[in-house]
Amino acid sequence: MSAQTQEPRNTRRRAPIAITIGAVAALVIAFFAFTGLYADVLWYDQLGYLPVLTTEWISRIVLFVIGFLAMAVPVWASIQIAYRTRPVYAKLNSQLDRYQEVFEPLRRLAMYGIPVVLGIFAGVSASSRWEGTLAWLNRTPFGTTDPQFGFDIGFYVFELPFYRSIVGFASAVVLLSVLLVIATNYLYGAIRVSGREVVISKSARVQIAVTAGIYLLLQAVSIWLDQYATVTETGSLITGAAYTDVNATIPGRGILAAVAGVVAILFFVTAIIGRWRLPLVGTALLIVTSLIIGSLYPWVVERFQVEPNAKSLEAPYVQRNIDLTREAYGVADVEEIPFEAKTDAEQGALRADAQTTANIRLMDPLVMAPAFQQLEQFRQYYQFPEALDVDRYEIDGETRDTVVAVRDVDVSGLGDADTWFNSHLVYTHGYGLVAAAGNQRSVDGQPVFLQSGIPQTGDLGEFEPRVYFGEGSPQYSIVGAPEGNDPIELDYPAGGDNDRQTQTTFEGDGGPALDNIFTKLVYALKFQSEQIFLSDEVTTDSQILYDRDPIQRVQKVAPYLTLDSDTYPSVVDGRIVWIVDGYTLSDQYPYSNKVSMSDAIADSEGVAPTLAFDEVNYIRNSVKATVDAYDGSVTLYAWDEEDPILQTWQKVFPATLEPMTAMSGDLLSHVRYPADLFKMQRAVLGRYHVTEAGSFYSRDDAWTTPKDPTAGANTTILQQPYYLTMQMPGQDAPTYSLYSTFIPEASGDQSRNVLRGYLAVDADAGATDGERAEGYGKLRLLTLPEDDNVPGPGQVQAKFNSDPTVSQSLNLLKQGQSDVINGNLLTVPVGGGLLYVQPVYVRSTGNTSFPLLQKVLVAFGDQIAFQDTLDQALDVLFGGDSGAAAGDEEVDPAAPTTPPAEGEGETPPTTPVAPSDEVQALLNEAAQELQNKQAALAEGDWAAYGAADAKLAEIIASLLTLTGTQNAPADTGE
């Protein structure tokens, strides 16, 4: 048999094999895709939010189909018309003949393939806009109008972006169509270039002219819509239409839209009469008009009319910007209180602020994490977060601020025991919530725990301590077992010499059930683990828990929300729940200033993650969400039921939100005003506390948030706001509040770190079932006189650092390889002025050490004090008697501190502790001798100078002896 005969047979034999391989590969890919989608269905269905997923999927599919057809059909029709109306006997040059020879075998594929490919891209683009489309379909009026055009705010938030996206999409379809029409007609000779002459056949002329006319009509609509967009665009002065926009840009865009419409009509006329001169002249006129009216005229108005008289001409538009910005960020009703801050620390000045003084928090949640880790972690397979949270609890009839964290599981700490069985079947959950008093410490500086230990003991009552859903939970865990089976999940270590462990079995409904072979296979593929499918411990009673981070769970069931960057745990109605704040945002609120959310919320507490929705000019804390730490159930509460954006999404996802009235009093007692919202509002109020247009234009009273004073001189990190229970001027009693300070906005050498404003918000939501406290969310802004130089945080920190007595004391604390850590610098409005309080911690340099609260720095005006306790420091600062007792006045020497379990290598060393009475007495003597030395030096009395120097040396030697014998650091084994 010849080789020529054999080759076709081989080809025919290989073709079915190739088709089979391709089909199998396609089926495998399809199956993997299906398993991922099916797993999502199971996850949402178990959680009770399947309609959220199906609504999104249906919306995406419908929009994909619409986008695909809207692109593919016009493009296909344009190519087909151009091809079918081509000249049959057109004279082509040799080059076009060669092009046709190459293209002809691929013509059918191209005529269908090009529209399909473009349609797929268009469909994907359209499907990604499902949220905007659903919001437009279910839009809710705001009930207020913009001052320029008189449209409801909802027109700009919901409608205008949708209309502009439709016009942009249609313009892209028509533009691609006209380009492909020109290419097809040129290839088949309907368009010929002969010297300087371009010859176009009648059919090509009609098609090109009509398509171009449609494109010009779309541009006319686009330009017409652009005039409305001026009220949401950011200019050089404000966001919104300023004088030049109103008097030049907006009328100019209206004229340009009309000109574009006329030119479109000229193209339609050309399709009939066959003369190109009119549309070409019209197009040239449109270009010239756009240059003159769209660019030159606004420049002339700005340069020669506005700039010489800017302050007066721009005043009405600046006032619009001020009013609508304050409304969009929820700060229009901020209560401004002129505050003549006292700077003299008089005896008894704090008597009227006794309750606030007793609640000043000394435990810094950003510093105390190592103490929780060393004292409460117990085993290597537990963990605490690097940053703790602040909450409050009612204990013995008194509301107390606390520092809290959950003891989560950490399978990475298992070491050699990190097998699949242990990581996913045994170590499935954390155990307990640990809470420490915010304003107390033990005699050696350790936190005083109000809730601690394994099993849990403390003042928070009985509650479910197991944490299956937390910020550090494993990727997935498999829980549950048939009734009667021995439990295999580690519940908690029982402790003692025999190192026993207590086992448990999960009894809730926390994840999809692995009740059949197919579901096991789905999750084995999802997590790339054959053990899920093969293990005998995975039974029909097993559940798989995954996507366990509280913020992640809320984000999946409420995709329209932007969530607060921090969630915090609370004991609510006998359960540990995570509380998550959700925001509805927009960047289309007329005349409202746009703020980068990621920049505004980044501070010393942490750098904000990159946000999909960053530049915003409208924000509402519309939703409060809870995630049960035991079973992962998510509950969404409509917190701001008047928010039109939330009302819109309630129409899209009905029955997914509970009313605020469904919240229990216990839950409300732990709800707080969210920090990220407050950070956005303080970023706005730095400039928009000014409500008069002339002053705003001059920027003569602009403020900014101080840099974190504990982060170093050259830091760019902002100081974070702090939660404190305090009483602001205008309040009848202390409330749980969130505050921040302002200093003048300046740069470089001109920067002055003096206080100009103090912003606080009532963060207490009350404790009555279904009823929010009347004062919740009330913003109060203390404004200090410009001639009053109350020191800002930076100045106070610098004074603390440079004070000789403080420096000597800190140097003594640093003896024995210890580090001194400055805690958060708090600013509290008490005594008619502003009191600064900073805890000072000492930490041994060993790997297993943790910070111990040793000293407290306080400042009022230009005076400072540095003592062992806040109560002592306040008495020293205010002439021997502050008039109020601080929360740490009674330090319990027997306050229990729970050391890590034996054998774990985590027993904390003893960190240097200075006996307050003896050391303080010597420090006082040292300070006096320093003054004696300075006085002797000034008078030239060298004998007195030498005597004071010798006495100072004796005191320092005594201090070294005292601290060396009583406070030597324990051996850390390093």
Helices and strands as residue ranges (DSSP letters): H 3-47, H 50-84, H 94-103, G 104-106, H 107-127, H 130-137, H 153-154, I 155-159, H 160-187, E 191-194, E 197-200, H 202-229, H 243-244, I 245-249, H 250-273, H 277-291, I 292-296, H 297-301, I 302-306, G 307-309, H 310-328, E 335-338, G 351-353, H 354-358, H 369-376, E 382-383, E 389-395, E 398-406, E 408-409, G 411-417, H 420-421, I 422-426, E 430-431, E 433-441, E 447-452, E 457-458, E 466-467, E 476-479, E 489-495, E 500-504, H 517-526, H 531-534, E 543-546, H 550-557, E 562-563, E 568-572, E 575-586, E 595-596, H 597-601, E 615-616, E 618-628, E 634-638, H 644-652, E 658-659, G 660-662, H 665-668, H 675-688, H 693-698, E 703-704, G 709-711, E 722-726, E 735-744, G 748-750, E 757-762, E 779-783, H 793-802, H 804-813, E 818-822, E 826-830, E 833-844, E 852-860, E 863-867, H 870-877, H 916-939, H 942-966
